[in-house]
Structures are given as C-alpha cells and as structure tokens.
Amino acid sequence: MAFNELRAIATFVKAVELGSLRQAATAQAITPQAASQALAQLEGHLGVRLIHRTTRRLSLTEEGQQFLDAAQPGLATLQRALHGARRGRDEIAGPLRIVATRSLMLPVLWPVLAEFCERHPDIEPDVQLDDRLGNWVEDRVDVGFRAGTPPADGVISRRLFPLQLVVCATPAYLARYGTPRHIDDLAQHRCSGFRHPATNKVMPWEFKVGAEIVARDFAPVLCTNDVELEANAVLSGHAIGQLVGVTAAPLVRSGQLVPVLTEHVAEHLSLYLYYGSRIAQPARVRAFIDLVVERVAGNAAYFLEPHELKPRRKLKASGS
C-alpha cells in the first residue's frame, strides 16, 4: 500500500468520525482541499462512492460503511505500530547493538557503556567483540568501533584518538640488555610479537621515519594474540615490546615502563567510532554516541603527549 493511499484512508475514517471533511483536515494538519482530494482519489482508486457529501453533512454509502468496518481495525493497529516506532525513536531504552575491537573494549569503552547504563537502566546492551569490520547492516549494528584505518564507505565514522605504537620496556630490562638507540638495534633484543586475532599473522613493528611509516619484522621471544598477555610479558621484564598507547600510557606514567625510540612513535592508526546514518537515529543511539565522544574523543588518558615522549635519561647496560 502506498503511503498516500494510507493517508487517504485515514482521512476518510477521520471524516466519518468527526462528521466533517473540514474537521478531518484540521485534525490531520492538512488543508480542506487536500482532504477533499485525498477522499476523491480513494474513491477513484476503489471505483465506488464512499460518502454522500452535502454542504452540511456527510453520510456513508453502503459501500462506504462496508469499507469503514473493514478498514478501521487494521488502521488502528497500524497507527499503534507507528506510535510505538516513534516512541522507540524518542525513548532512551531498548537494545543497543555494539561491535568493538576486543583489545579496546575493556580499557576504553566499557567505562563509557557502564556509565550509560547507569544513566539509562532500560538500555539493553548487546556487545559483539570482533576485530574485523563486518557488514553493519546485516549484523544490525547501532554503533561500531574500529582500530586502525577509517572504515570503508557506507558508514559514517569519527576519529576518537590516535593509536600510538610505543616501544617500551621495564627499567630492569633496559639495565640488563641495554637501551636501543636505533631501530636496527631491536634485532639484538628480546622482542615480543603480536598475532592479529582476525588474520592470525604476526604483526610487523611499525615506525615513523621522517614522513614515512616503515615496517620491520623481528624474531619474537614470545608471541600472542592477546594484548594483555603481551603487556604482562613486557612488564615482567621478559621482553621489550611495541605496545599500543592505550596500554602503554598508564604504565609509562606510573614508571613501570620506559618508552624508547620515541622519535619513531607511529600515530598513523586511530580508534574510530562508526554508525550507519545520521538520519532517524533512535534516541538511545544518539545519546550513546554523544557520551562516547564526550568521554573518549581526544582523551589524553589513552595516548602519550609530546612532552612524555621526550628522550629519557640514558640507562646503562649492566657491566658497562
């Protein structure tokens, strides 16, 4: 059924209910001419006269009464459905489908989601942890988060903060094995390796060299697809690692880790928020996006600032 046919049926029903086509027009916020035209189009479409019209009153024809009896229940059901959809659009309640990068959900996004649920207890989060960008339409995603490069065309994205790649180690590791001064020095160090959960490939280390990003492979003494495990291996002094800024920043600020090769920290990757459309977003989705942007976008808790990446005092290797 075309939308204009639905409007014509609603005009017909309202005119019978109020006893006046002019009053039906006022109730539906249309002109009397538009109401009259809608009724005429409906009668033309059906091929029967529904209402006898005079200047003073309306009366149903036999066909009009039959059509009214048949149309009223379905129209009422449809109007309830439309009202429910509009209410769902405006209420901050119901399901909120989120897909996020596994490694960033707990440290970055969970505090925001927990605050959002505290504010709006009728929200029902449905969180899928996935390191790939799936089909947001088929997956019925409301809001997604992607680490790396901007999502492909077809979604709206916003950069939240840079994902720095920071080479760091414990003071004890650097005292024992020495501090690398150049990228090539890392070939002689005990490097950790990160295996991408989606591809199962060991990721190269990436560095900023001038205006370029260069990738280097180092033989790992430990390899894992879990960010937390890699960080623990570095914290134990077992390895030197290239950690993402979200992980590295609090550990550097607490003094547990020391950043090295800071002039080569790469920032070409970022955390992105993405969603399908700015139009007709439910209130719950709009409100969650707004809170994420307020709490996360540009938040220096998740990356090291320039003054924190200045060269540190040299640590001597043991025995030197």
Secondary structure in CASP SS format (residue, H / E / C, confidence):
PFRMAT SS
TARGET T0000
AUTHOR 0000-0000-0000
METHOD secondary structure of the structure
MODEL  1
M C 1.00
A C 1.00
F H 1.00
N H 1.00
E H 1.00
L H 1.00
R H 1.00
A H 1.00
I H 1.00
A H 1.00
T H 1.00
F H 1.00
V H 1.00
K H 1.00
A H 1.00
V H 1.00
E H 1.00
L H 1.00
G C 1.00
S C 1.00
L H 1.00
R H 1.00
Q H 1.00
A H 1.00
A H 1.00
T H 1.00
A H 1.00
Q C 1.00
A C 1.00
I C 1.00
T C 1.00
P H 1.00
Q H 1.00
A H 1.00
A H 1.00
S H 1.00
Q H 1.00
A H 1.00
L H 1.00
A H 1.00
Q H 1.00
L H 1.00
E H 1.00
G H 1.00
H H 1.00
L H 1.00
G C 1.00
V C 1.00
R C 1.00
L C 1.00
I E 1.00
H E 1.00
R E 1.00
T C 1.00
T C 1.00
R C 1.00
R C 1.00
L E 1.00
S E 1.00
L E 1.00
T C 1.00
E H 1.00
E H 1.00
G H 1.00
Q H 1.00
Q H 1.00
F H 1.00
L H 1.00
D H 1.00
A H 1.00
A H 1.00
Q H 1.00
P H 1.00
G H 1.00
L H 1.00
A H 1.00
T H 1.00
L H 1.00
Q H 1.00
R H 1.00
A H 1.00
L H 1.00
H H 1.00
G H 1.00
A H 1.00
R H 1.00
R H 1.00
G H 1.00
R H 1.00
D H 1.00
E C 1.00
I C 1.00
A C 1.00
G E 1.00
P E 1.00
L E 1.00
R E 1.00
I E 1.00
V E 1.00
A E 1.00
T C 1.00
R H 1.00
S H 1.00
L H 1.00
M H 1.00
L H 1.00
P H 1.00
V H 1.00
L H 1.00
W H 1.00
P H 1.00
V H 1.00
L H 1.00
A H 1.00
E H 1.00
F H 1.00
C H 1.00
E H 1.00
R H 1.00
H C 1.00
P C 1.00
D C 1.00
I E 1.00
E E 1.00
P E 1.00
D E 1.00
V E 1.00
Q E 1.00
L E 1.00
D C 1.00
D C 1.00
R C 1.00
L C 1.00
G C 1.00
N C 1.00
W C 1.00
V C 1.00
E C 1.00
D C 1.00
R C 1.00
V C 1.00
D C 1.00
V E 1.00
G E 1.00
F E 1.00
R E 1.00
A E 1.00
G E 1.00
T C 1.00
P C 1.00
P C 1.00
A C 1.00
D C 1.00
G C 1.00
V C 1.00
I E 1.00
S E 1.00
R E 1.00
R E 1.00
L E 1.00
F E 1.00
P E 1.00
L C 1.00
Q C 1.00
L E 1.00
V E 1.00
V E 1.00
C E 1.00
A E 1.00
T C 1.00
P H 1.00
A H 1.00
Y H 1.00
L H 1.00
A H 1.00
R H 1.00
Y H 1.00
G C 1.00
T C 1.00
P C 1.00
R C 1.00
H C 1.00
I H 1.00
D H 1.00
D H 1.00
L H 1.00
A H 1.00
Q H 1.00
H C 1.00
R C 1.00
C E 1.00
S E 1.00
G E 1.00
F E 1.00
R E 1.00
H C 1.00
P C 1.00
A C 1.00
T C 1.00
N C 1.00
K C 1.00
V E 1.00
M C 1.00
P C 1.00
W E 1.00
E E 1.00
F E 1.00
K E 1.00
V E 1.00
G C 1.00
A C 1.00
E E 1.00
I E 1.00
V E 1.00
A E 1.00
R E 1.00
D C 1.00
F C 1.00
A C 1.00
P E 1.00
V E 1.00
L E 1.00
C E 1.00
T E 1.00
N C 1.00
D C 1.00
V H 1.00
E H 1.00
L H 1.00
E H 1.00
A H 1.00
N H 1.00
A H 1.00
V H 1.00
L H 1.00
S C 1.00
G C 1.00
H C 1.00
A C 1.00
I E 1.00
G E 1.00
Q E 1.00
L E 1.00
V E 1.00
G H 1.00
V H 1.00
T H 1.00
A H 1.00
A H 1.00
P H 1.00
L H 1.00
V H 1.00
R H 1.00
S C 1.00
G C 1.00
Q C 1.00
L C 1.00
V E 1.00
P E 1.00
V E 1.00
L C 1.00
T H 1.00
E H 1.00
H H 1.00
V C 1.00
A E 1.00
E C 1.00
H C 1.00
L C 1.00
S E 1.00
L E 1.00
Y E 1.00
L E 1.00
Y E 1.00
Y E 1.00
G C 1.00
S C 1.00
R C 1.00
I C 1.00
A C 1.00
Q C 1.00
P C 1.00
A H 1.00
R H 1.00
V H 1.00
R H 1.00
A H 1.00
F H 1.00
I H 1.00
D H 1.00
L H 1.00
V H 1.00
V H 1.00
E H 1.00
R H 1.00
V H 1.00
A C 1.00
G C 1.00
N C 1.00
A H 1.00
A H 1.00
Y H 1.00
F C 1.00
L C 1.00
E C 1.00
P H 1.00
H H 1.00
E H 1.00
L H 1.00
K C 1.00
P C 1.00
R C 1.00
R C 1.00
K C 1.00
L C 1.00
K C 1.00
A C 1.00
S C 1.00
G C 1.00
S C 1.00
END
